[in-house]
Structure formats: C-alpha cells, structure tokens
Amino acid sequence: LLLEHERGPWLLCLTSVEEVNEVIAHIGSCLFRLCPTASPVKVMKKLSVKPPDRMVALQSLWEEQSPADLGPCGGFSHQYRCVCDQLGLPYREEVQWDVDTIYLSQDTRELNLQDFIHLDHRYGLLEEDLWSGPAEFLS
C-alpha cells in the first residue's frame, strides 16, 4: 500500500489484500467522521484500487456508516481544530466557545467571519472549505 502525502510517500508492506482493504476502510471511516457531508473518495485526492469491485465494496461500507454525533453547530469545533492543525495555526478556544455557545444558543446557521476579524486571514478556509461548501451549521 502506497500512501502519498505532502510530506512524502509512505510505503506500507501488508501481508494480504484484506489488510490493505482494512487500512483503506479505516482511513475512509476517519475521513467520514471528520467530513460527514463528503464522500471519503472525494476527500482522498487520488485513490487507485484494483480491481474496481474492491472500490465498490469500500464505498458501500462508508455509505452504511451513520454519521457520528457532530456536536454543536455541525461539528464546527472539530473541523476548526483540524484546519488549525493543518495550517499550523493556533487553536483559539474563544472561537470554539463562541461558535459552540453563542451561535448555538441563537440558532445561527451561518458562520460570519467578521465576528472573528482579529484572526489570521487563513482561517477564512473555514468559511468555505472543500469538505462542506459554504459554512452552514447542521445542528
């Protein structure tokens, strides 16, 4: 199994096709928990599985999973932590608290980055990220 990552390729030597399927299934399941509105296949930029019927089995496994409890505001805090980690930015608990408490209590469903004007502009990825499209809370 060859995993290509921005930090370089990782080669995993597994003993069977079943083990490879288990690793891919686990990665897809983790991605599904992070981005429940997106298919793991779409989040993984390139997934090459041969023969194609293996992909069908993996896809059906992911489709059978029910989304985990996302928490307040459609799981914003978890995705916010992931984006901060990915970009190497500090995780600000006051942002998480504002969204999980104030936005939730007011039943606000759209993230307004003007509420967080003091943050680095790279946090703008949260407003319209690749996983969920325009920021809209599912609660």
Helices and strands as residue ranges (DSSP letters): E 2-5, E 8-11, H 17-34, H 40-43, H 52-64, G 72-75, H 76-87, H 93-97, I 98-103, H 104-105, G 113-116, G 121-126, E 128-129, E 133-134
